[in-house]
Amino acid sequence: MSILLDLLSWVLLLAGGGIAIVAGYGVVRLPDVYTRMHAASMLDSLGALCVFLGLALQTGMTLMTLKLGIAYSFLLLTTAVAAHILGKSAIKSGLEPLSGPMVGSVARPNVGQEADAG
Amino acid sequence: MYGAAALLMLVSMALALVRALKGPTVYDRILAVNMFGTATVLMITTVGFMIGRGDLVDIAIIYALISFTSTLAVLRFTEYEREMSARAAQSAEERT
């Protein structure tokens, strides 16, 4: 049983590291701020979950598990808020996504709605 | 095994730094620094387990909060700086 838990935690830790590598590769290679945000948020949510879960399996039910949970919940809250503000701030600065202008965005709220109004 | 995970986090931090140095816009740099902070939190926690010191998890929590605050501060600064400079240019045009 202990061997099984060790194996599972190692797999989770290595999966977290692999997700971190993929996120770093995506941040370097993707063409746009918004697509890079997608790559970076993968590390924030899934990579952190894998690493913290792998570490929590090593400690068992102790105070350390609670601390790891607190750290993960802080990370989950703060990265969501930071990504929201980053996206809002980038779109307000006039940085359009490569896939075309966003419909009804903060920067140009009426784009794509003139046809309906007329 | 902790060492391997910490090493992978280090490689990810290096890739984020590449983007922070290359990034064409300021938002690319902010995004890369934010991701660097997350990877650092994960690496601090893993290294704390590796050397057998649980205290480092507390440091990782504090680091996550400080990294979030700094990202927020820089983003608000860029947002308001643009508005302020636009307003200053407008008032300068009105004056002439």
Backbone of each chain as ProteinMPNN parsed JSONL, in Angstrom:
{"seq_chain_A": "MSILLDLLSWVLLLAGGGIAIVAGYGVVRLPDVYTRMHAASMLDSLGALCVFLGLALQTGMTLMTLKLGIAYSFLLLTTAVAAHILGKSAIKSGLEPLSGPMVGSVARPNVGQEADAG", "coords_chain_A": {"N_chain_A": [[0.841, -1.208, 0.0], [1.899, 1.203, 0.832], [3.929, 1.383, -0.984], [2.424, 1.693, -3.247], [1.213, 4.181, -2.831], [3.501, 5.781, -2.801], [4.371, 5.422, -5.421], [2.234, 6.543, -6.813], [2.396, 9.172, -5.966], [4.871, 9.907, -6.969], [4.385, 9.679, -9.69], [2.498, 11.716, -9.938], [4.016, 13.956, -9.223], [5.967, 13.987, -11.254], [4.268, 14.307, -13.406], [3.34, 16.86, -12.874], [5.735, 18.278, -13.228], [6.147, 17.747, -15.957], [3.934, 19.037, -17.05], [4.606, 21.607, -16.395], [6.831, 21.968, -18.049], [5.615, 21.771, -20.566], [3.93, 23.975, -20.422], [5.828, 26.043, -20.258], [7.083, 25.731, -22.751], [4.909, 26.321, -24.393], [4.462, 28.994, -23.691], [6.731, 30.123, -24.738], [6.525, 29.521, -27.486], [3.974, 30.076, -28.588], [1.879, 32.367, -30.522], [0.722, 34.763, -29.539], [-0.528, 37.122, -27.086], [-2.848, 36.251, -25.802], [-3.098, 33.544, -26.418], [-0.803, 32.727, -25.18], [-1.47, 33.23, -22.561], [-3.29, 31.204, -22.174], [-1.548, 28.982, -22.229], [0.039, 29.509, -19.986], [-1.802, 29.434, -17.916], [-2.294, 26.804, -17.676], [-0.21, 25.7, -16.18], [-0.747, 27.004, -13.789], [-3.165, 25.948, -12.85], [-3.541, 23.046, -13.396], [-0.908, 21.994, -13.25], [-0.039, 22.879, -10.717], [-1.935, 21.603, -9.151], [-1.277, 18.886, -9.584], [1.359, 18.78, -8.515], [1.003, 19.592, -5.812], [-0.816, 17.684, -4.944], [0.691, 15.377, -5.251], [2.695, 15.888, -3.345], [1.119, 15.989, -1.051], [0.289, 13.379, -0.843], [2.596, 12.219, 0.056], [2.859, 13.14, 2.687], [0.586, 12.334, 4.093], [-2.256, 12.494, 6.351], [-1.758, 15.251, 7.801], [-0.79, 18.331, 9.465], [0.677, 19.501, 7.524], [-0.537, 18.787, 5.138], [-2.813, 20.356, 5.228], [-1.615, 22.848, 5.033], [-0.575, 22.671, 2.45], [-2.959, 22.509, 1.058], [-3.998, 25.039, 1.626], [-2.089, 26.629, 0.342], [-2.521, 25.841, -2.313], [-5.175, 26.686, -2.672], [-4.928, 29.455, -2.408], [-3.306, 29.941, -4.64], [-5.031, 29.177, -6.672], [-7.097, 31.058, -6.418], [-5.727, 33.532, -6.758], [-4.398, 33.389, -9.259], [-6.489, 33.254, -11.043], [-7.71, 35.768, -10.752], [-5.572, 37.393, -11.506], [-5.2, 36.625, -14.172], [-7.598, 37.455, -15.263], [-7.427, 40.266, -14.945], [-5.166, 40.774, -16.436], [-5.954, 40.009, -19.044], [-8.089, 41.803, -19.448], [-6.774, 44.239, -19.283], [-4.992, 44.01, -21.427], [-6.712, 43.866, -23.623], [-7.966, 46.288, -23.437], [-5.917, 47.958, -24.057], [-5.891, 47.916, -26.759], [-4.88, 45.719, -28.049], [-5.393, 43.398, -30.34], [-6.673, 40.048, -30.627], [-5.053, 37.436, -32.559], [-6.81, 35.951, -34.009], [-8.729, 37.595, -34.916], [-10.893, 40.513, -34.429], [-12.418, 40.895, -31.227], [-15.82, 40.23, -30.485], [-17.981, 42.524, -29.073], [-16.17, 43.422, -27.094], [-14.32, 44.891, -24.317], [-12.842, 46.979, -25.261], [-13.927, 47.779, -27.738], [-17.043, 48.094, -27.675], [-19.181, 47.928, -29.475], [-18.602, 46.493, -31.714], [-19.572, 44.362, -34.309], [-22.226, 44.443, -33.673], [-23.685, 46.207, -35.099], [-25.206, 45.38, -37.242], [-27.419, 44.123, -36.146], [-28.623, 46.27, -34.843], [-29.272, 47.962, -36.972]], "CA_chain_A": [[0.0, 0.0, 0.0], [2.797, 2.36, 0.905], [4.614, 1.444, -2.287], [1.456, 2.196, -4.221], [1.073, 5.626, -2.605], [4.744, 6.402, -3.264], [4.378, 5.409, -6.886], [1.24, 7.506, -7.291], [2.874, 10.541, -5.722], [5.951, 10.185, -7.932], [3.774, 9.928, -11.005], [1.871, 13.047, -9.922], [5.075, 14.982, -9.222], [6.561, 14.062, -12.584], [3.267, 14.889, -14.296], [3.378, 18.303, -12.642], [6.916, 18.81, -13.905], [5.924, 17.707, -17.404], [2.984, 20.099, -17.404], [5.357, 22.868, -16.312], [7.643, 22.084, -19.262], [4.727, 22.054, -21.702], [3.475, 25.361, -20.289], [6.931, 26.923, -20.633], [7.245, 25.645, -24.205], [3.806, 27.061, -25.001], [4.66, 30.432, -23.486], [7.768, 30.597, -25.659], [6.267, 29.272, -28.896], [2.674, 30.515, -29.114], [2.109, 33.632, -31.229], [-0.154, 35.858, -29.148], [-0.637, 37.217, -25.625], [-4.003, 35.503, -25.291], [-2.781, 32.118, -26.471], [0.212, 32.473, -24.145], [-2.189, 33.155, -21.288], [-3.837, 29.846, -22.099], [-0.483, 28.046, -21.87], [0.52, 29.758, -18.635], [-2.812, 29.068, -16.929], [-2.251, 25.354, -17.489], [0.672, 25.459, -15.033], [-1.345, 27.536, -12.569], [-4.245, 25.113, -12.312], [-3.324, 21.595, -13.432], [0.433, 21.66, -12.776], [0.012, 23.067, -9.263], [-2.738, 20.544, -8.536], [-0.505, 17.643, -9.622], [2.492, 18.837, -7.587], [0.545, 19.644, -4.423], [-1.429, 16.386, -4.627], [1.789, 14.435, -5.088], [3.349, 16.135, -2.054], [0.188, 15.654, 0.03], [0.289, 11.918, -0.692], [3.784, 11.84, 0.827], [2.756, 13.482, 4.105], [-0.557, 11.762, 4.783], [-3.159, 13.491, 6.918], [-1.119, 16.026, 8.869], [-0.947, 19.774, 9.301], [1.328, 19.878, 6.274], [-1.528, 18.656, 4.068], [-3.65, 21.549, 5.306], [-0.833, 23.971, 4.483], [-0.525, 22.522, 0.995], [-4.278, 22.89, 0.54], [-4.115, 26.502, 1.693], [-1.255, 27.2, -0.722], [-3.166, 25.619, -3.605], [-6.369, 27.513, -2.821], [-4.447, 30.812, -2.694], [-2.833, 29.978, -6.017], [-6.202, 29.085, -7.549], [-7.81, 32.342, -6.399], [-4.957, 34.687, -7.233], [-4.072, 33.327, -10.681], [-7.696, 33.576, -11.812], [-7.879, 37.225, -10.742], [-4.484, 38.0, -12.276], [-5.444, 36.386, -15.601], [-8.704, 38.333, -15.665], [-6.983, 41.657, -15.064], [-4.215, 40.835, -17.555], [-6.704, 39.998, -20.29], [-8.846, 43.047, -19.574], [-5.837, 45.324, -19.52], [-4.433, 43.86, -22.77], [-7.726, 44.175, -24.649], [-8.248, 47.721, -23.365], [-4.818, 48.686, -24.675], [-6.025, 47.845, -28.202], [-4.168, 44.549, -28.568], [-6.414, 42.47, -30.812], [-6.218, 38.669, -30.829], [-4.696, 37.128, -33.942], [-7.931, 35.299, -34.68], [-9.695, 38.601, -35.336], [-11.365, 41.347, -33.331], [-13.405, 40.269, -30.347], [-17.156, 40.817, -30.567], [-18.48, 43.016, -27.801], [-15.117, 43.464, -26.094], [-14.294, 46.103, -23.51], [-12.236, 48.069, -26.011], [-14.862, 48.263, -28.752], [-18.239, 47.357, -27.274], [-20.234, 47.85, -30.482], [-18.168, 45.758, -32.894], [-20.367, 43.182, -34.602], [-23.624, 44.587, -33.267], [-24.369, 47.227, -35.896], [-26.168, 44.73, -38.135], [-28.661, 43.903, -35.403], [-29.256, 47.545, -34.53], [-29.848, 48.54, -38.175]], "C_chain_A": [[0.867, 1.246, 0.0], [3.544, 2.546, -0.403], [3.704, 2.069, -3.327], [1.304, 3.707, -4.088], [2.315, 6.363, -3.091], [4.763, 6.52, -4.782], [3.429, 6.455, -7.436], [1.75, 8.926, -7.104], [4.03, 10.891, -6.654], [5.389, 10.506, -9.306], [3.156, 11.327, -11.05], [2.918, 14.15, -9.972], [5.682, 15.126, -10.605], [5.572, 14.622, -13.593], [3.222, 16.399, -14.125], [4.577, 18.944, -13.324], [6.75, 18.825, -15.413], [4.973, 18.788, -17.868], [3.681, 21.452, -17.356], [6.206, 23.064, -17.568], [6.774, 22.448, -20.455], [4.241, 23.499, -21.644], [4.584, 26.333, -20.676], [7.171, 26.926, -22.132], [6.15, 26.431, -24.911], [3.991, 28.555, -24.861], [5.722, 30.961, -24.44], [7.279, 30.559, -27.102], [4.967, 29.865, -29.434], [2.742, 31.967, -29.574], [1.526, 34.884, -30.581], [-0.205, 35.945, -27.621], [-1.732, 36.3, -25.104], [-3.754, 34.007, -25.34], [-1.703, 31.774, -25.439], [-0.422, 32.415, -22.766], [-2.785, 31.775, -21.08], [-2.762, 28.85, -21.658], [-0.05, 28.241, -20.422], [-0.504, 29.33, -17.592], [-2.865, 27.565, -16.72], [-1.352, 24.989, -16.306], [-0.003, 25.891, -13.744], [-2.378, 26.589, -11.974], [-3.835, 23.647, -12.235], [-1.946, 21.216, -12.887], [0.534, 21.782, -11.264], [-0.78, 21.984, -8.563], [-1.955, 19.24, -8.483], [0.605, 17.658, -8.578], [2.005, 18.797, -6.139], [-0.108, 18.324, -4.011], [-0.352, 15.33, -4.412], [2.503, 14.618, -3.77], [2.433, 15.75, -0.894], [0.113, 14.15, 0.231], [1.504, 11.462, 0.108], [3.598, 12.086, 2.322], [1.647, 12.729, 4.811], [-1.407, 12.856, 5.391], [-2.488, 14.201, 8.091], [-1.415, 17.505, 8.642], [-0.36, 20.237, 7.983], [0.359, 19.786, 5.097], [-2.44, 19.873, 4.028], [-2.924, 22.751, 4.707], [-0.764, 23.9, 2.973], [-1.859, 22.897, 0.365], [-4.47, 24.387, 0.547], [-3.316, 27.147, 0.568], [-1.933, 27.031, -2.071], [-4.39, 26.502, -3.775], [-5.986, 28.971, -3.063], [-4.045, 30.934, -4.153], [-4.005, 29.99, -6.98], [-6.931, 30.418, -7.603], [-7.015, 33.423, -7.11], [-4.668, 34.598, -8.726], [-5.301, 33.627, -11.531], [-7.882, 35.085, -11.887], [-6.807, 37.891, -11.603], [-4.713, 37.804, -13.775], [-6.571, 37.28, -16.1], [-8.207, 39.751, -15.901], [-5.998, 41.794, -16.212], [-4.948, 40.876, -18.891], [-7.453, 41.292, -20.515], [-7.918, 44.194, -19.951], [-5.244, 45.246, -20.926], [-5.455, 44.244, -23.825], [-8.072, 45.653, -24.611], [-7.131, 48.535, -24.002], [-4.875, 48.595, -26.2], [-5.291, 46.695, -28.834], [-5.207, 43.52, -29.005], [-5.852, 41.061, -30.873], [-5.939, 38.396, -32.292], [-5.867, 36.539, -34.717], [-8.986, 36.299, -35.122], [-10.206, 39.39, -34.161], [-12.445, 40.643, -32.518], [-14.738, 40.992, -30.477], [-17.58, 41.266, -29.176], [-17.425, 43.084, -26.722], [-15.159, 44.79, -25.353], [-13.799, 47.276, -24.348], [-13.221, 48.663, -27.016], [-16.202, 47.567, -28.554], [-19.24, 47.154, -28.392], [-19.829, 47.085, -31.726], [-19.066, 44.542, -33.084], [-21.822, 43.293, -34.22], [-24.376, 45.601, -34.109], [-25.45, 46.605, -36.763], [-27.499, 44.529, -37.422], [-29.393, 45.217, -35.179], [-29.923, 48.133, -35.77], [-30.975, 47.666, -38.67]], "O_chain_A": [[0.612, 2.208, -0.724], [3.768, 3.661, -0.873], [4.134, 2.858, -4.168], [1.269, 4.429, -5.085], [2.219, 7.423, -3.709], [5.117, 7.555, -5.346], [3.749, 7.165, -8.389], [1.564, 9.781, -7.971], [4.158, 12.037, -7.083], [5.822, 11.435, -9.988], [3.266, 12.035, -12.051], [2.745, 15.152, -10.667], [5.891, 16.241, -11.084], [5.962, 15.325, -14.525], [3.085, 17.137, -15.1], [4.464, 20.013, -13.924], [7.15, 19.779, -16.08], [5.159, 19.386, -18.927], [3.395, 22.337, -18.162], [6.299, 24.173, -18.094], [7.13, 23.311, -21.257], [4.148, 24.172, -22.671], [4.325, 27.334, -21.343], [7.43, 27.972, -22.726], [6.407, 27.121, -25.897], [3.715, 29.309, -25.794], [5.639, 32.1, -24.901], [7.583, 31.469, -27.874], [4.872, 30.132, -30.632], [3.572, 32.728, -29.078], [1.818, 35.986, -31.044], [0.045, 34.953, -26.937], [-1.56, 35.645, -24.077], [-4.143, 33.277, -24.428], [-1.689, 30.672, -24.891], [0.018, 31.656, -21.903], [-2.791, 31.242, -19.971], [-3.018, 27.982, -20.823], [0.201, 27.27, -19.708], [-0.129, 28.908, -16.498], [-3.407, 27.091, -15.721], [-1.673, 24.093, -15.525], [0.142, 25.23, -12.715], [-2.467, 26.439, -10.755], [-3.786, 23.067, -11.15], [-1.817, 20.239, -12.15], [1.11, 20.921, -10.599], [-0.371, 21.49, -7.512], [-1.961, 18.555, -7.46], [0.785, 16.688, -7.841], [2.544, 18.044, -5.328], [0.029, 17.893, -2.866], [-0.457, 14.495, -3.513], [2.883, 13.638, -3.129], [2.901, 15.245, 0.127], [-0.104, 13.686, 1.35], [1.451, 10.426, 0.77], [4.118, 11.329, 3.141], [1.741, 12.498, 6.016], [-1.3, 14.019, 5.0], [-2.64, 13.789, 9.241], [-2.181, 17.877, 7.754], [-0.812, 21.218, 7.392], [0.417, 20.597, 4.172], [-2.798, 20.365, 2.958], [-3.508, 23.557, 3.983], [-0.877, 24.916, 2.286], [-1.91, 23.509, -0.702], [-5.029, 24.955, -0.391], [-3.782, 28.082, -0.082], [-1.931, 27.951, -2.888], [-4.642, 27.016, -4.865], [-6.647, 29.657, -3.843], [-4.395, 31.905, -4.824], [-3.995, 30.712, -7.977], [-7.338, 30.87, -8.673], [-7.545, 34.144, -7.955], [-4.686, 35.622, -9.41], [-5.178, 34.189, -12.62], [-8.177, 35.626, -12.953], [-7.093, 38.836, -12.338], [-4.451, 38.712, -14.564], [-6.516, 37.8, -17.214], [-8.519, 40.367, -16.919], [-5.987, 42.817, -16.896], [-4.612, 41.674, -19.766], [-7.465, 41.828, -21.623], [-8.231, 45.009, -20.819], [-5.013, 46.277, -21.558], [-5.107, 44.881, -24.819], [-8.435, 46.225, -25.639], [-7.354, 49.664, -24.439], [-4.001, 49.138, -26.875], [-5.093, 46.688, -30.049], [-5.825, 42.855, -28.174], [-4.664, 40.889, -31.146], [-6.512, 39.041, -33.171], [-5.908, 36.622, -35.945], [-10.028, 35.906, -35.647], [-9.989, 39.003, -33.013], [-13.268, 39.899, -33.052], [-14.78, 42.219, -30.569], [-17.544, 40.489, -28.222], [-17.722, 42.836, -25.553], [-15.92, 45.692, -25.702], [-14.253, 48.409, -24.187], [-13.341, 49.882, -27.137], [-16.47, 46.553, -29.199], [-20.093, 46.273, -28.277], [-20.591, 47.017, -32.691], [-19.298, 43.781, -32.144], [-22.586, 42.347, -34.414], [-25.561, 45.844, -33.879], [-26.491, 47.218, -37.0], [-28.566, 44.732, -38.001], [-30.615, 45.288, -35.304], [-30.996, 48.729, -35.675], [-31.599, 47.979, -39.683]]}, "seq_chain_B": "MYGAAALLMLVSMALALVRALKGPTVYDRILAVNMFGTATVLMITTVGFMIGRGDLVDIAIIYALISFTSTLAVLRFTEYEREMSARAAQSAEERT", "coords_chain_B": {"N_chain_B": [[13.376, 11.929, -6.435], [11.935, 14.203, -5.836], [13.887, 15.978, -6.525], [13.967, 15.72, -9.302], [11.469, 16.756, -10.034], [11.799, 19.373, -9.119], [13.844, 20.171, -10.776], [12.598, 20.09, -13.283], [10.795, 22.148, -12.873], [12.592, 24.233, -12.714], [13.54, 24.317, -15.351], [11.189, 25.098, -16.614], [10.909, 27.627, -15.484], [13.099, 28.863, -16.657], [12.287, 28.889, -19.335], [10.098, 30.585, -19.118], [11.452, 32.892, -18.459], [12.805, 33.363, -20.832], [10.696, 34.174, -22.465], [9.989, 36.454, -21.053], [12.172, 38.068, -21.51], [12.119, 38.301, -24.304], [9.578, 39.168, -24.968], [7.262, 40.94, -26.998], [5.284, 42.863, -26.276], [4.354, 44.69, -23.265], [2.603, 43.192, -21.837], [3.163, 40.559, -22.395], [5.518, 40.274, -20.995], [4.649, 40.682, -18.357], [2.925, 38.526, -18.073], [4.76, 36.422, -18.334], [6.358, 36.846, -16.075], [4.509, 36.435, -14.079], [3.947, 33.718, -14.459], [6.457, 32.743, -13.923], [6.526, 33.278, -11.179], [4.572, 31.48, -10.224], [5.753, 29.018, -10.907], [7.979, 29.236, -9.292], [6.855, 29.109, -6.726], [5.94, 26.451, -6.723], [8.396, 25.19, -7.002], [9.766, 25.948, -4.663], [8.221, 24.676, -2.71], [8.61, 21.975, -3.431], [11.388, 21.726, -3.119], [11.555, 22.211, -0.392], [10.366, 19.87, 0.605], [12.267, 18.131, -0.322], [14.679, 18.654, 1.044], [13.752, 18.148, 3.507], [12.505, 20.071, 5.128], [9.73, 21.394, 6.392], [9.002, 24.002, 6.738], [9.34, 25.555, 4.55], [7.077, 25.498, 3.052], [5.374, 27.392, 4.135], [6.771, 29.681, 3.424], [6.436, 29.485, 0.698], [3.697, 29.965, 0.47], [3.569, 32.647, 1.297], [5.129, 33.726, -0.71], [3.526, 33.275, -2.944], [1.392, 35.009, -2.428], [2.677, 37.519, -2.402], [3.686, 37.613, -4.983], [1.343, 37.681, -6.454], [0.303, 40.154, -5.613], [2.253, 41.901, -6.613], [2.052, 41.488, -9.377], [-0.532, 42.437, -9.818], [-0.195, 45.105, -9.081], [1.64, 46.066, -10.983], [0.139, 45.713, -13.303], [-2.082, 47.407, -12.889], [-0.705, 49.757, -12.835], [0.311, 50.007, -15.479], [-2.104, 50.204, -16.844], [-3.289, 52.59, -15.826], [-1.3, 54.368, -16.385], [-1.334, 54.591, -19.145], [-3.855, 55.769, -19.554], [-3.445, 58.185, -18.232], [-1.37, 59.323, -19.736], [-2.665, 59.607, -22.177], [-4.642, 61.417, -21.461], [-3.062, 63.588, -20.773], [-1.906, 64.202, -23.236], [-4.176, 64.968, -24.613], [-5.041, 67.25, -23.222], [-2.891, 68.855, -23.714], [-3.157, 69.236, -26.452], [-5.532, 70.695, -26.474], [-4.722, 73.005, -25.306], [-3.05, 74.214, -27.144]], "CA_chain_B": [[12.213, 12.246, -7.262], [11.68, 15.631, -5.625], [14.876, 16.721, -7.285], [13.581, 15.739, -10.715], [10.366, 17.711, -10.201], [12.332, 20.73, -8.958], [14.627, 20.478, -11.978], [11.654, 20.413, -14.358], [10.284, 23.492, -12.585], [13.649, 25.186, -13.075], [13.539, 24.466, -16.819], [10.008, 25.887, -16.958], [11.198, 29.015, -15.127], [14.012, 29.405, -17.67], [11.503, 29.183, -20.54], [9.315, 31.799, -18.844], [12.377, 34.033, -18.518], [13.047, 33.644, -22.255], [9.57, 34.976, -22.949], [10.028, 37.766, -20.402], [13.199, 38.888, -22.162], [11.815, 38.5, -25.707], [8.203, 39.594, -25.181], [7.112, 42.195, -27.733], [4.511, 43.844, -25.518], [4.577, 44.649, -21.821], [1.731, 42.162, -21.257], [3.903, 39.29, -22.476], [6.481, 40.236, -19.893], [3.925, 40.513, -17.09], [2.455, 37.138, -18.061], [5.9, 35.535, -18.096], [6.79, 36.992, -14.683], [3.478, 35.783, -13.274], [4.163, 32.28, -14.554], [7.702, 32.504, -13.178], [6.177, 33.238, -9.759], [3.885, 30.217, -9.921], [6.742, 27.937, -10.953], [8.839, 29.373, -8.114], [6.109, 28.582, -5.573], [5.972, 24.985, -6.795], [9.77, 24.721, -6.782], [10.107, 26.121, -3.247], [7.555, 23.601, -1.969], [9.265, 20.696, -3.723], [12.722, 21.721, -2.505], [11.339, 22.064, 1.038], [10.182, 18.447, 0.885], [13.479, 17.391, -0.669], [15.661, 18.778, 2.117], [13.128, 17.77, 4.758], [12.093, 21.205, 5.951], [8.365, 21.76, 6.048], [8.766, 25.446, 6.894], [9.405, 26.238, 3.266], [5.726, 25.613, 2.49], [4.876, 28.702, 4.568], [7.425, 30.687, 2.578], [5.822, 29.41, -0.626], [2.397, 30.658, 0.549], [3.838, 34.096, 1.318], [5.632, 34.111, -2.035], [2.396, 33.326, -3.871], [0.614, 36.231, -2.178], [3.446, 38.699, -2.805], [3.763, 37.603, -6.446], [0.034, 38.139, -6.939], [0.179, 41.595, -5.365], [3.13, 42.656, -7.513], [1.462, 41.427, -10.713], [-1.681, 43.345, -9.817], [0.277, 46.485, -9.001], [2.226, 46.454, -12.27], [-0.926, 45.809, -14.303], [-2.841, 48.639, -12.67], [0.165, 50.873, -13.195], [0.336, 50.174, -16.928], [-3.428, 50.636, -17.279], [-3.534, 53.992, -15.514], [-0.286, 55.193, -17.032], [-1.797, 54.855, -20.497], [-4.942, 56.75, -19.482], [-2.891, 59.478, -17.826], [-0.616, 59.928, -20.839], [-3.652, 60.017, -23.186], [-5.295, 62.627, -20.973], [-2.095, 64.673, -20.838], [-1.776, 64.598, -24.646], [-5.408, 65.654, -25.004], [-5.057, 68.595, -22.645], [-1.864, 69.634, -24.421], [-3.74, 69.628, -27.727], [-6.521, 71.743, -26.25], [-4.068, 74.242, -24.913], [-2.409, 74.864, -28.296]], "C_chain_B": [[11.785, 13.696, -7.079], [12.633, 16.466, -6.462], [14.505, 16.817, -8.749], [12.468, 16.747, -10.949], [10.865, 19.143, -10.081], [13.133, 21.147, -10.181], [13.712, 20.848, -13.143], [11.06, 21.806, -14.148], [11.322, 24.551, -12.967], [13.686, 25.414, -14.586], [12.356, 25.324, -17.249], [10.225, 27.359, -16.632], [12.133, 29.653, -16.151], [13.255, 29.759, -18.942], [10.66, 30.432, -20.343], [10.21, 33.032, -18.914], [12.707, 34.397, -19.962], [11.933, 34.517, -22.804], [9.594, 36.37, -22.324], [11.081, 38.664, -21.032], [12.809, 39.239, -23.593], [10.551, 39.315, -25.924], [8.021, 40.907, -25.901], [6.35, 43.263, -26.95], [4.8, 43.695, -24.031], [3.728, 43.556, -21.191], [2.371, 40.787, -21.333], [4.86, 39.168, -21.299], [5.792, 40.004, -18.557], [3.442, 39.07, -16.953], [3.593, 36.179, -17.732], [6.36, 35.629, -16.64], [5.797, 36.337, -13.74], [3.664, 34.271, -13.277], [5.449, 31.872, -13.841], [7.412, 32.392, -11.682], [5.495, 31.938, -9.374], [4.869, 29.055, -9.894], [7.676, 28.009, -9.749], [8.163, 28.834, -6.87], [6.181, 27.061, -5.547], [7.372, 24.464, -6.493], [10.17, 24.855, -5.325], [9.489, 24.996, -2.422], [8.264, 22.273, -2.17], [10.637, 20.617, -3.07], [12.602, 21.584, -0.981], [11.113, 20.616, 1.435], [11.478, 17.682, 0.658], [14.507, 17.463, 0.456], [15.035, 18.552, 3.477], [12.778, 18.919, 5.684], [10.713, 21.66, 5.525], [8.095, 23.242, 6.126], [8.676, 26.147, 5.557], [8.038, 26.341, 2.608], [5.111, 26.952, 2.885], [5.472, 29.804, 3.711], [6.803, 30.688, 1.193], [4.474, 30.12, -0.626], [2.608, 32.166, 0.495], [4.297, 34.564, -0.059], [4.495, 34.207, -3.032], [1.624, 34.625, -3.684], [1.372, 37.462, -2.664], [3.527, 38.783, -4.323], [2.454, 38.103, -7.048], [-0.09, 39.652, -6.78], [1.034, 42.395, -6.337], [2.589, 42.641, -8.935], [0.316, 42.42, -10.842], [-1.218, 44.786, -9.86], [0.834, 46.932, -10.343], [1.152, 46.608, -13.328], [-1.737, 47.084, -14.125], [-2.006, 49.84, -13.085], [0.166, 51.094, -14.698], [-1.006, 50.707, -17.429], [-3.605, 52.13, -17.049], [-2.509, 54.895, -16.166], [-0.724, 55.551, -18.445], [-2.901, 55.908, -20.494], [-4.407, 58.133, -19.155], [-2.161, 60.138, -18.986], [-1.575, 60.386, -21.934], [-4.315, 61.32, -22.757], [-4.35, 63.831, -21.077], [-1.941, 65.158, -22.278], [-2.989, 65.383, -25.092], [-5.426, 67.081, -24.48], [-4.008, 69.477, -23.307], [-2.371, 70.106, -25.782], [-4.739, 70.765, -27.555], [-5.868, 73.086, -25.963], [-3.49, 74.983, -26.131], [-3.441, 75.428, -29.26]], "O_chain_B": [[11.332, 14.345, -8.022], [12.266, 17.498, -7.025], [14.695, 17.858, -9.377], [12.495, 17.501, -11.922], [10.434, 20.025, -10.824], [13.116, 22.311, -10.583], [13.992, 21.781, -13.896], [10.845, 22.551, -15.104], [10.98, 25.619, -13.473], [13.842, 26.543, -15.051], [12.485, 26.173, -18.131], [9.796, 28.239, -17.379], [11.989, 30.83, -16.482], [13.524, 30.787, -19.564], [10.51, 31.243, -21.257], [9.781, 34.091, -19.372], [12.871, 35.572, -20.293], [12.188, 35.485, -23.522], [9.259, 37.354, -22.984], [10.91, 39.882, -21.085], [13.115, 40.334, -24.065], [10.432, 40.053, -26.902], [8.574, 41.916, -25.465], [6.73, 44.433, -26.961], [5.404, 42.716, -23.593], [4.077, 43.038, -20.13], [2.16, 39.945, -20.46], [4.994, 38.106, -20.691], [6.272, 39.235, -17.725], [3.529, 38.468, -15.883], [3.421, 35.241, -16.954], [6.713, 34.617, -16.035], [6.182, 35.755, -12.726], [3.554, 33.62, -12.238], [5.527, 30.803, -13.235], [7.967, 31.535, -10.995], [5.793, 31.357, -8.331], [4.837, 28.216, -8.993], [8.117, 26.979, -9.239], [8.801, 28.178, -6.047], [6.445, 26.454, -4.509], [7.536, 23.443, -5.825], [10.845, 23.974, -4.791], [10.141, 24.43, -1.545], [8.495, 21.531, -1.216], [11.014, 19.577, -2.531], [13.43, 20.93, -0.347], [11.601, 20.171, 2.473], [11.761, 16.707, 1.353], [15.137, 16.459, 0.79], [15.694, 18.739, 4.5], [12.757, 18.749, 6.903], [10.534, 22.233, 4.451], [7.068, 23.708, 5.633], [8.033, 27.188, 5.425], [7.839, 27.163, 1.714], [4.414, 27.58, 2.088], [4.779, 30.743, 3.318], [6.651, 31.742, 0.574], [4.131, 30.8, -1.593], [1.927, 32.875, -0.246], [3.919, 35.639, -0.523], [4.482, 35.104, -3.875], [1.244, 35.271, -4.661], [0.779, 38.354, -3.272], [3.448, 39.87, -4.895], [2.454, 38.85, -8.027], [-0.531, 40.347, -7.696], [0.608, 43.439, -6.831], [2.651, 43.654, -9.632], [0.204, 43.143, -11.832], [-1.782, 45.601, -10.589], [0.546, 48.038, -10.8], [1.22, 47.514, -14.16], [-2.045, 47.766, -15.103], [-2.529, 50.817, -13.62], [0.037, 52.228, -15.158], [-1.051, 51.552, -18.323], [-4.017, 52.858, -17.951], [-2.798, 56.052, -16.47], [-0.514, 56.677, -18.897], [-2.898, 56.824, -21.316], [-4.851, 59.131, -19.722], [-2.293, 61.34, -19.212], [-1.349, 61.422, -22.56], [-4.526, 62.217, -23.573], [-4.768, 64.938, -21.418], [-1.856, 66.36, -22.528], [-2.872, 66.344, -25.852], [-5.782, 68.012, -25.203], [-4.197, 70.686, -23.448], [-2.069, 71.216, -26.219], [-4.796, 71.683, -28.374], [-6.382, 74.146, -26.321], [-3.444, 76.213, -26.155], [-3.077, 76.007, -30.283]]}, "name": "protein", "num_of_chains": 2, "seq": "MSILLDLLSWVLLLAGGGIAIVAGYGVVRLPDVYTRMHAASMLDSLGALCVFLGLALQTGMTLMTLKLGIAYSFLLLTTAVAAHILGKSAIKSGLEPLSGPMVGSVARPNVGQEADAGMYGAAALLMLVSMALALVRALKGPTVYDRILAVNMFGTATVLMITTVGFMIGRGDLVDIAIIYALISFTSTLAVLRFTEYEREMSARAAQSAEERT"}
